[in-house]
Amino acid sequence: MSHLTIYHSNDMHGRHEVLDLLESQDRVSPSILLDAGDAISGSNTVFHLAEPILERMSGVGYTAMAMGNREFHYLRSVHQRRQAQRSFPILAANLQDLRAGPAFWQPSLELLVEGIRVGILGATPVQYPPLAIWERLSGFRFLDPLQALPGLAEELASRNDVLILLSHLGARADRELARRLPGVRLIVGGHSHTLFTQPERCGETWIVQTGSHARFLGEICLEVASGPGQIRSRLVPTDGSPPLVAEVAS
């Protein structure tokens, strides 16, 4: 039986303790490293010329991150500057750019990890409704995730061994998405600052989240099989405390 390890973080809000931990420890293989959004200290109204955490995340090898509400900005120049500070993609399947130009994010990512086909899609919180004044000014349109994600999730699930949703929608919305997206094996969540001490099963899907402010690094070992399968998790505190370990069978 093949296994894939997923290291994950969320809602670091500019804090670096998780990155310090990643720099100091070895990672197993095959593995990927994901963030569920709100990594930066700025926001959609507060713009910092530099977001050092993006460069450090690139340095430790993040695979992808979801666009949190802090990563979204109304100005294209801000997206362009932040894009130059990172080497990994930001994912948001329910956010459209209505104007022609360079892509600052993408809906999904597909990659081959030591023979395992992995699909990852992202979900970002809706900042304003369609046709709002902010949409006309920015050219960015938010879609309801419950309407925007199912078609893409079905398509990705059909051609990948593992499908992961990077969600910055909060735990309650993640549970609803798990019921609506049966092809998703794992939801790496954020936004609600919920600490799951062990993975939560919802239908055929596992949901995880590491709280907030870089207090924990999550580590998931997932069976590459049909159905939810077996999952092993570790929450590694960044203050040096012993890890929280859980093994959950389907």
C-alpha positions as CSV (number, residue, x, y, z in Angstrom):
1,M,0.0,0.0,0.0
2,S,1.4,3.4,-1.0
3,H,1.4,6.3,1.4
4,L,1.7,10.1,1.0
5,T,2.7,12.4,3.8
6,I,1.2,15.9,3.9
7,Y,2.8,18.6,6.1
8,H,0.5,21.5,6.6
9,S,0.0,24.9,8.3
10,N,-2.6,27.6,8.3
11,D,-3.3,31.1,9.6
12,M,0.4,31.8,10.6
13,H,-0.4,35.6,10.3
14,G,3.3,36.4,9.7
15,R,4.7,34.3,12.5
16,H,7.7,32.2,11.6
17,E,7.8,29.4,14.3
18,V,6.5,26.7,11.9
19,L,9.1,27.7,9.3
20,D,11.9,27.5,12.0
21,L,10.7,24.0,12.7
22,L,10.6,23.0,9.1
23,E,14.1,24.2,8.6
24,S,15.4,22.2,11.6
25,Q,13.8,18.8,10.8
26,D,14.0,16.2,8.1
27,R,10.9,15.3,6.1
28,V,9.8,11.8,5.0
29,S,9.4,10.9,1.3
30,P,7.1,11.1,-0.6
31,S,5.6,14.2,0.9
32,I,4.2,17.6,0.1
33,L,4.0,20.8,2.1
34,L,0.7,22.9,2.1
35,D,-0.7,26.0,3.7
36,A,-4.4,26.8,4.0
37,G,-4.0,30.6,3.9
38,D,-3.5,33.8,5.9
39,A,0.2,33.2,6.1
40,I,1.1,36.9,5.7
41,S,0.8,39.7,8.2
42,G,-0.9,42.1,5.8
43,S,-4.4,42.0,4.6
44,N,-6.7,43.2,1.8
45,T,-6.6,46.7,3.3
46,V,-3.2,46.8,4.9
47,F,-0.3,46.5,2.4
48,H,3.3,45.8,3.4
49,L,6.0,46.3,0.8
50,A,7.6,43.1,1.8
51,E,6.1,39.9,3.3
52,P,9.2,38.0,4.4
53,I,7.2,34.9,5.3
54,L,6.5,34.3,1.6
55,E,10.2,34.2,0.8
56,R,10.8,31.9,3.8
57,M,8.0,29.6,2.7
58,S,9.6,29.4,-0.7
59,G,12.9,28.5,0.9
60,V,11.5,25.6,2.9
61,G,9.7,24.2,-0.1
62,Y,6.0,24.8,0.2
63,T,4.1,23.1,-2.6
64,A,1.1,25.3,-2.7
65,M,-1.2,27.5,-0.5
66,A,-4.8,28.5,-0.5
67,M,-5.6,32.2,-0.9
68,G,-6.7,33.4,2.5
69,N,-8.6,36.7,3.0
70,R,-5.2,38.2,4.0
71,E,-3.6,37.2,0.7
72,F,-6.4,38.7,-1.4
73,H,-6.1,42.4,-2.3
74,Y,-8.2,44.7,-4.3
75,L,-5.1,46.1,-6.2
76,R,-3.4,44.1,-9.0
77,S,-0.1,45.8,-8.2
78,V,-0.2,44.2,-4.7
79,H,-0.8,40.7,-6.2
80,Q,2.0,41.3,-8.6
81,R,4.5,42.3,-5.8
82,R,3.5,39.4,-3.6
83,Q,3.7,37.0,-6.5
84,A,7.4,38.0,-7.0
85,Q,8.1,37.1,-3.4
86,R,7.1,33.4,-3.7
87,S,8.0,30.4,-5.8
88,F,4.9,28.3,-5.2
89,P,1.3,28.7,-6.5
90,I,-1.6,30.2,-4.6
91,L,-4.9,28.3,-5.3
92,A,-8.4,29.7,-5.4
93,A,-10.9,27.9,-7.6
94,N,-13.8,30.2,-6.7
95,L,-12.1,33.5,-7.6
96,Q,-12.1,34.8,-11.2
97,D,-10.1,37.5,-12.9
98,L,-12.5,39.3,-15.2
99,R,-9.7,41.2,-17.0
100,A,-6.9,40.0,-19.3
101,G,-3.5,39.9,-17.9
102,P,-1.0,37.8,-15.9
103,A,-2.5,35.2,-13.6
104,F,-1.8,35.8,-9.9
105,W,-3.4,32.6,-8.7
106,Q,-4.7,29.3,-10.2
107,P,-7.7,27.2,-9.4
108,S,-5.8,23.9,-8.9
109,L,-2.5,22.1,-9.2
110,E,-1.7,18.6,-10.3
111,L,1.6,16.9,-9.7
112,L,3.3,13.5,-9.6
113,V,5.0,12.7,-6.3
114,E,7.1,9.6,-6.6
115,G,4.5,7.9,-8.8
116,I,1.5,9.2,-6.9
117,R,-0.8,11.4,-8.9
118,V,-1.9,14.3,-6.6
119,G,-4.6,16.9,-7.4
120,I,-5.0,20.0,-5.2
121,L,-7.6,22.6,-5.5
122,G,-8.1,25.8,-3.4
123,A,-11.0,27.7,-1.9
124,T,-11.0,31.3,-0.7
125,P,-13.7,33.1,1.4
126,V,-16.1,35.4,-0.5
127,Q,-15.2,39.0,0.2
128,Y,-18.1,40.6,-1.7
129,P,-21.0,39.4,-3.8
130,P,-21.0,39.3,-7.6
131,L,-21.6,42.7,-9.3
132,A,-20.7,44.6,-6.2
133,I,-18.8,47.9,-6.6
134,W,-15.6,46.2,-5.5
135,E,-15.9,43.7,-8.4
136,R,-16.3,46.6,-10.9
137,L,-13.3,48.4,-9.4
138,S,-11.0,45.4,-9.0
139,G,-12.1,43.1,-11.8
140,F,-12.0,40.2,-9.4
141,R,-15.2,38.1,-9.0
142,F,-15.9,35.7,-6.1
143,L,-18.0,32.7,-6.6
144,D,-19.9,30.5,-4.1
145,P,-17.5,27.6,-3.3
146,L,-20.5,25.2,-3.2
147,Q,-21.2,26.0,-6.8
148,A,-17.7,26.6,-8.2
149,L,-15.9,23.5,-6.7
150,P,-17.9,20.4,-7.5
151,G,-17.3,20.2,-11.3
152,L,-13.5,20.8,-10.9
153,A,-13.3,18.4,-8.0
154,E,-15.0,15.7,-10.0
155,E,-12.6,16.3,-13.0
156,L,-9.5,16.2,-10.8
157,A,-10.6,13.1,-8.9
158,S,-11.1,11.2,-12.1
159,R,-7.4,11.5,-13.1
160,N,-5.6,11.6,-9.7
161,D,-4.8,9.0,-7.0
162,V,-5.4,11.6,-4.2
163,L,-7.4,14.8,-4.3
164,I,-6.8,17.4,-1.6
165,L,-8.8,20.6,-1.0
166,L,-6.9,23.5,0.5
167,S,-9.7,25.5,2.1
168,H,-9.6,28.9,3.8
169,L,-13.4,28.8,4.5
170,G,-13.5,27.6,8.1
171,A,-14.4,24.3,9.8
172,R,-18.2,24.6,9.4
173,A,-17.9,25.2,5.6
174,D,-15.3,22.4,5.3
175,R,-17.8,19.9,6.7
176,E,-20.4,21.0,4.2
177,L,-17.9,20.8,1.3
178,A,-16.9,17.3,2.5
179,R,-20.5,16.2,2.0
180,R,-20.7,17.9,-1.4
181,L,-17.3,16.8,-2.8
182,P,-17.1,13.0,-2.4
183,G,-13.9,12.7,-4.5
184,V,-11.9,14.8,-2.0
185,R,-9.8,12.6,0.4
186,L,-8.5,15.3,2.6
187,I,-9.4,18.9,3.4
188,V,-6.6,21.0,4.8
189,G,-8.5,23.8,6.4
190,G,-8.0,27.3,7.8
191,H,-9.7,30.6,8.6
192,S,-11.7,29.5,11.7
193,H,-8.5,28.9,13.8
194,T,-9.8,25.5,14.8
195,L,-7.4,23.0,16.3
196,F,-8.2,19.5,15.4
197,T,-6.3,17.2,17.8
198,Q,-7.0,14.4,15.4
199,P,-8.4,14.2,11.9
200,E,-12.2,14.5,11.7
201,R,-14.0,12.2,9.3
202,C,-16.9,13.5,7.3
203,G,-18.3,11.0,4.9
204,E,-15.4,9.8,2.8
205,T,-13.2,12.8,3.6
206,W,-10.8,13.7,6.4
207,I,-10.6,17.2,7.7
208,V,-7.6,18.8,9.5
209,Q,-6.6,22.2,10.8
210,T,-3.8,23.4,13.1
211,G,-5.3,26.3,15.0
212,S,-3.5,29.6,14.3
213,H,-0.4,31.7,14.8
214,A,2.2,29.0,14.0
215,R,1.7,27.1,17.2
216,F,1.6,23.7,15.5
217,L,2.9,22.0,12.3
218,G,0.5,19.3,11.1
219,E,1.7,16.0,9.6
220,I,-0.7,13.6,7.9
221,C,0.3,10.1,6.5
222,L,-2.5,9.1,4.1
223,E,-3.1,5.7,2.5
224,V,-3.3,6.0,-1.3
225,A,-6.5,3.9,-1.7
226,S,-10.2,4.3,-2.6
227,G,-12.4,5.5,0.2
228,P,-11.2,7.4,3.3
229,G,-8.6,4.7,4.2
230,Q,-6.4,4.8,7.3
231,I,-4.8,8.1,8.3
232,R,-2.0,8.8,10.8
233,S,-1.5,12.3,12.1
234,R,0.9,14.3,14.2
235,L,0.5,17.8,15.5
236,V,4.0,19.0,16.3
237,P,4.1,22.0,18.7
238,T,6.6,24.7,17.8
239,D,7.5,25.3,21.4
240,G,9.2,22.0,21.8
241,S,6.4,20.1,23.6
242,P,5.8,16.5,22.7
243,P,3.8,15.9,19.5
244,L,0.1,14.9,19.6
245,V,-0.2,11.6,17.7
246,A,-3.4,10.0,16.4
247,E,-4.1,7.0,14.2
248,V,-7.6,6.7,12.8
249,A,-9.0,3.9,10.7
250,S,-11.8,4.2,8.3
